[in-house]
Amino acid sequence: MKILLTGSKGMLGSECREVLGAEHEIIALDRKDLDITYWDKVVEKIQHIAPQVVFNCSAFTDVDGCEKESFMVKKVNVEGPRNLAQACARFGCKMVHFSTDYIFNGYKSIPQPYFEDDSMDPLSAYGRSKMDSEVAVRDNAFDYIIMRTAWLYGLNGRNFIRSILHRVLYKKMKILKVVNDQFGSPTWTHTVALQAGELIKAGVTGTYHVTSEGYCSRFDWAKHVFKKLGIRAAVEPCSSNQMVTPARRPHNCILENRLLKKQGLNIMPDWKIDVDAFLEKHGDELIRRAKSGD
Ligand SMILES: NC(=O)c1ccc[n+]([C@@H]2O[C@H](COP(=O)([O-])OP(=O)(O)OC[C@H]3O[C@@H](n4cnc5c(N)ncnc54)[C@H](OP(=O)(O)O)[C@@H]3O)[C@@H](O)[C@H]2O)c1
């Protein structure tokens, strides 16, 4: 298939480019090639390239930054996806869009998971913008897949694994405090890209939860990473109340891949299997980058 991919230099975009490129023709565009907030440019690119599928990997993802950047957040996270959805409808392409666990309030008790048809009730500006992005895609694209994922990590981009390594190996923090009251499923961008490939091959449409199986707290996740990498780090649990951030985060981020399972399409493994595979493959590089301050 011919796939136009936006946000190609982001954490998920760079992985989708590599993984899907093994089987498909990918036209990968970063922000300077295509700023999705410009309707005319979106139309021009999609008309010119004539892809069968458009992957939207662009987003404003700084969750705390979203609280004070409301104009840009709306432009990138809502108007951008709407532009892509309308252009996809006009030129008969399928649209693949990514959303987040932060569209839910997380009030369900642990370990009750969120299902695809649970009502959205975001706690943050980021969550609200992603909720609106989903509505924009559903209302405008004829053929779409929305993949709601969570707690992503990968070799590139800002993510939890890179951040804790940076704090311990570069900033030399003696004690690393990590919240133990936010629960979710760490999910590797590589596997999300593989799952996206399965979905477009199956020709399905709809909103899918796409996270690794099982769940943990962020504190459990941090301990697992240091143990696997053989790094001695003093990791201490704390509560979200002790770590005040501009944006509120849900306590329960556990998503159930119900639709994937119902359709026999779920390839997502247990979170520990993927975290271990990721660290075995990229551990040395992650440590090298963290030590150099990258
Ligand atoms: N990270 C997570 O844990 C997580 C969890 C759940 C869902 N998601 C969703 O997954 C998707 C990908 O997230 P990610 O973590 O890969 O984000 P990311 O690393 O921040 O990548 C986002 C990309 O979007 C680009 N971009 C920003 N504004 C743009 C614009 N106006 N036009 C075109 N491109 C633009 C950025 O380019 P610049 O670098 O040049 O700004 C960046 O390359 C998003 O929809 C996000 O909401 C992420």
The ligand as an ORCA input file, in Angstrom:
! r2SCAN-3c Opt
* xyz 0 1
  N       3.809      9.391     24.018
  C       2.833      8.703     24.596
  O       3.007      8.126     25.692
  C       1.485      8.603     23.928
  C       0.477      7.903     24.614
  C      -0.759      7.780     23.998
  C      -0.998      8.327     22.759
  N      -0.017      9.016     22.126
  C      -0.321      9.595     20.808
  O       0.555      9.045     19.847
  C       0.809      9.996     18.808
  C       2.300     10.146     18.598
  O       2.886     10.592     19.824
  P       4.472     10.666     20.036
  O       4.704     10.332     21.459
  O       5.169      9.939     18.941
  O       4.695     12.240     19.868
  P       6.029     13.066     19.507
  O       7.241     12.233     19.690
  O       5.902     14.337     20.268
  O       5.855     13.342     17.956
  C       4.894     14.231     17.473
  C       5.381     14.755     16.156
  O       4.387     15.651     15.657
  C       5.071     16.702     14.996
  N       4.231     17.890     14.872
  C       3.909     18.788     15.830
  N       3.137     19.757     15.311
  C       2.973     19.468     13.991
  C       2.299     20.084     12.930
  N       1.614     21.226     13.100
  N       2.335     19.495     11.703
  C       3.028     18.361     11.512
  N       3.701     17.734     12.474
  C       3.676     18.268     13.715
  C       6.282     16.946     15.863
  O       7.247     17.636     15.100
  P       8.314     18.611     15.828
  O       9.198     17.713     16.650
  O       9.001     19.271     14.687
  O       7.501     19.530     16.682
  C       6.700     15.530     16.219
  O       7.597     15.004     15.277
  C       0.086     11.276     19.254
  O      -1.173     11.342     18.630
  C      -0.102     11.098     20.744
  O      -1.207     11.822     21.214
  C       1.245      9.161     22.683
*
